[in-house]
C-alpha cells in the first residue's frame, strides 16, 4: 500500500466528509479511494459501459465497419 500526504482545500475536505458520511465509509482515505473508483468507471473505461456497446452495435448496423479475413487483407486496404 502506498501512503501519500495530500493537501486539500476547505471545499475539497467538506466534499470528502460528505462522501464519507453518505456512503458509510470509515475514513477520508476510503472516501478518496471511492472517488477514484467512480472516476475510473465513468471516464477511463467507457468501452465497458452499456451505452458504448449499444453505440458500437448501431455503427456496425450502419455499415461503418469493414470485416477482414486476415491481417494481410487489412494491410492491403490500409496501403491502398
Residue frames relative to the residue before (quaternion, step in Angstrom):
aa qw qx qy qz dx dy dz
X 1.0000 0.0000 0.0000 0.0000 0.00 0.00 0.00
X 0.2914 -0.7455 0.5779 0.1593 3.54 -0.98 0.90
X 0.1946 -0.7628 0.6057 0.1156 3.53 -1.00 0.84
X 0.0288 -0.7982 0.6016 -0.0073 3.55 -1.04 0.77
X 0.3223 -0.6948 0.6032 0.2226 3.51 -1.14 0.66
X 0.0888 -0.8188 0.5670 -0.0088 3.56 -0.65 1.14
X 0.2513 -0.7421 0.6005 0.1596 3.55 -0.96 0.89
X 0.0632 -0.7993 0.5975 -0.0071 3.55 -0.75 1.10
X 0.4471 -0.6472 0.5431 0.2939 3.49 -1.19 0.60
X 0.7028 -0.4612 0.3266 0.4321 3.55 -1.27 0.21
X 0.6565 0.5162 -0.3096 0.4545 3.58 0.94 -0.88
X 0.6685 0.5021 -0.2993 0.4599 3.59 0.88 -0.95
X 0.6244 0.5347 -0.3282 0.4652 3.57 1.06 -0.76
X 0.6497 0.5107 -0.3131 0.4681 3.59 0.98 -0.84
X 0.6411 0.5248 -0.3259 0.4552 3.57 0.97 -0.86
X 0.6592 0.4980 -0.3118 0.4694 3.60 0.92 -0.85
X 0.6286 0.5274 -0.3333 0.4644 3.58 1.02 -0.76
X 0.6460 0.5073 -0.3153 0.4753 3.60 0.98 -0.81
X 0.6536 0.5030 -0.3134 0.4707 3.60 0.90 -0.90
X 0.6266 0.5471 -0.3216 0.4524 3.56 0.98 -0.89
X 0.7144 0.4455 -0.2565 0.4747 3.58 0.85 -0.94
X 0.6647 0.5324 -0.3100 0.4226 3.58 0.89 -0.91
X 0.7892 0.3057 -0.1545 0.5098 3.57 0.94 -0.86
X 0.4917 -0.7082 0.4023 0.3080 3.59 1.27 0.29
X 0.3073 0.7657 -0.5073 0.2489 3.56 1.00 0.79
X 0.5808 -0.6382 0.3927 0.3182 3.57 -1.13 0.67
X 0.8149 -0.0440 0.0746 0.5731 3.58 0.93 -0.84
X 0.6948 -0.4809 0.3287 0.4217 3.57 -1.29 0.07
X 0.5507 0.5872 -0.3971 0.4406 3.58 1.18 -0.42
X 0.6489 0.4941 -0.3043 0.4920 3.57 1.00 -0.84
X 0.6307 0.5336 -0.3297 0.4569 3.58 1.04 -0.75
X 0.6460 0.5005 -0.3186 0.4803 3.59 0.97 -0.81
X 0.6486 0.5070 -0.3193 0.4694 3.61 0.94 -0.83
X 0.6234 0.5387 -0.3277 0.4624 3.58 1.05 -0.78
X 0.6620 0.5005 -0.3032 0.4683 3.58 0.90 -0.94
X 0.6435 0.5207 -0.3234 0.4584 3.60 0.96 -0.81
X 0.6606 0.4980 -0.3121 0.4671 3.60 0.93 -0.84
X 0.6377 0.5161 -0.3290 0.4678 3.59 1.01 -0.77
X 0.6349 0.5268 -0.3205 0.4655 3.58 0.97 -0.85
X 0.6463 0.5260 -0.3164 0.4534 3.56 0.94 -0.89
X 0.6870 0.4907 -0.2853 0.4536 3.57 0.85 -0.96
X 0.7282 0.4541 -0.2442 0.4516 3.57 0.92 -0.87
X 0.8431 0.2495 -0.0845 0.4688 3.57 0.82 -0.94
X 0.7350 0.4581 -0.2599 0.4270 3.59 0.93 -0.74
X 0.7944 0.2352 -0.1289 0.5449 3.60 1.10 -0.51
X 0.0401 0.8386 -0.5427 0.0262 3.61 0.62 1.02
X 0.5684 0.6132 -0.3901 0.3857 3.61 1.15 -0.45
X 0.6739 0.4880 -0.2987 0.4674 3.60 1.18 -0.37
X 0.5634 0.6124 -0.3899 0.3945 3.57 1.23 -0.25
X 0.5777 -0.6215 0.4019 0.3441 3.62 -0.96 0.80
X 0.6161 0.5506 -0.3615 0.4321 3.61 1.01 -0.71
X 0.6386 0.5335 -0.3201 0.4529 3.57 1.04 -0.78
X 0.6384 0.5221 -0.3199 0.4663 3.59 0.98 -0.85
X 0.6458 0.5116 -0.3136 0.4720 3.59 0.96 -0.86
X 0.6468 0.5280 -0.3150 0.4512 3.57 0.96 -0.86
X 0.6693 0.4921 -0.2956 0.4718 3.59 0.91 -0.89
X 0.6458 0.5093 -0.3268 0.4657 3.59 0.94 -0.81
X 0.6267 0.5268 -0.3313 0.4689 3.58 1.07 -0.71
X 0.6485 0.5062 -0.3136 0.4741 3.58 1.01 -0.78
X 0.6237 0.5360 -0.3373 0.4582 3.59 1.04 -0.74
X 0.6702 0.5021 -0.3001 0.4567 3.58 0.94 -0.86
X 0.6585 0.5032 -0.3089 0.4667 3.59 1.10 -0.63
X 0.5098 -0.6816 0.4033 0.3358 3.57 1.23 -0.24
X 0.4103 0.7262 -0.4638 0.2986 3.59 1.13 0.46
X 0.6718 0.4474 -0.2916 0.5133 3.59 1.29 0.00
X 0.2238 -0.7430 0.6138 0.1451 3.54 -1.18 0.62
X 0.2715 -0.7486 0.5827 0.1621 3.55 -1.08 0.74
X 0.1215 -0.7891 0.6010 0.0379 3.54 -0.92 0.94
X 0.4349 -0.7161 0.4888 0.2430 3.55 -0.98 0.87
X 0.8032 0.0687 -0.0336 0.5908 3.57 1.18 -0.45
X 0.6380 -0.5165 0.4112 0.3964 3.52 -1.31 0.25
X 0.6047 0.5563 -0.3536 0.4470 3.59 1.08 -0.65
X 0.6426 0.5177 -0.3274 0.4603 3.59 0.98 -0.80
X 0.6314 0.5217 -0.3217 0.4752 3.59 1.04 -0.74
X 0.6591 0.5122 -0.3076 0.4567 3.57 0.92 -0.91
X 0.6314 0.5249 -0.3320 0.4644 3.60 1.01 -0.80
X 0.6525 0.5140 -0.3074 0.4643 3.59 1.00 -0.83
X 0.6771 0.4889 -0.2929 0.4655 3.58 0.96 -0.84
X 0.6754 0.4873 -0.2992 0.4656 3.60 1.04 -0.70
X 0.5996 0.6007 -0.3592 0.3880 3.61 1.13 -0.52
